Amino acid sequence: MLSPSAIRFRIAPTVTVGPIRLFILAAYLPAFLPVSLAVCLAAVAATPVRAQATDSASTSASSPVILDKVVAVVNNHAILSSDLDDEIRISVLDPGNAGLGALTRRRAMEQLIARSLIQQQIRQEDEQAANPTQAEVNARLMELRTEIPPCIRQNCASDAGWAAFLAAHGLSPERVESYLRYRLEILRFIERRFRPGIRITPQEIETYYRDTLTPEYTHGESIPKLADVSARIEEILLQQKVNLMFDDWLEDLRKQGDVEVLDPTLEAPTLEAPTPEAPPAAPGPPAPAPAPKGGNQ
């Protein structure tokens, strides 16, 4: 286990490049932690060094500057404080956060832990099978720009509106593409892993039609025939079962893994498995859409 005291930094001799002085911070990390934190660079404005500089000024100039820190470790994979900041920025694109308010650092931590566990599992199984194509990523990007409320309000369908939206939220086109690729990768993995073994019986479809769909219609409204909506009902029931299987699997994955949150303020009161795309809140499968009122669609 990696404890908060396991990470130490020391200042190596400074390197001056033009007007910039670089302090090289060497990180003491356990040998088992494969994290690229061995060398960090902190840039500070250089000032002329005078022979009569006071001891206090010298001490201040050599003080380490914390650029980032490890806030959690998931099976030897480090989650950084900057990762939480990035997760909060990108959450504006997550339809699963609708109505939940601003993403907190604690919720962002839970999402990142779930994401790390899922991605590690994908790598162990078959990474190539889960990789989306560029065409799929582009199609999802266009849907996002024209469908999610924050983008609609800022006219993201236009290039100028999209550029303004990205700038306002501190995002780049590359970061958004990476985010969408991850979401599609998770969805494909979930569909491939959980859906094939699920079967929906005619009795289950009839029960949903009778007990769930029909009561949604008020007196006098035309209720669609079971034959017209059975395919949609089957899809809804499939997604519900996939969601349940995914949540159980993710909870087991976390229990079996080595997850340590190093910042007590980010530890969730209860260990709940979040979802990745609205589908999985990141990280989980798509929430089932309610069956529409009306005929076959």
Buried (B, 14 or more C-beta within 10 A) or exposed (E): EBEEEBBEBEBEEBEEEEEEBBBBBBBEBEEEBEBEBEEBEBEEEBEEEEEEEEEEEEEEBEEEEEBEBBBBBBEEBBBBBEBBBBBBBBBBBBBBBEEEEEBBBBBBBBBBBBBBBBBBBBEEEEEEEBBBEEEBBEBBBEEBBEEBEBBEEBBBEEEEBBEBBBEEBEBEEEBBBEBBBBBBBBBBBBBEBBBEEBEBEEEBBEEBBEEBBEEEEEEEEEBBEBEEBBEBBBBBBBBBBBBEBBBEBBBEBBEEBEBBBBBEEBBEEEEBBBBBBBBBBBBBBBBBEEBEBEEEE
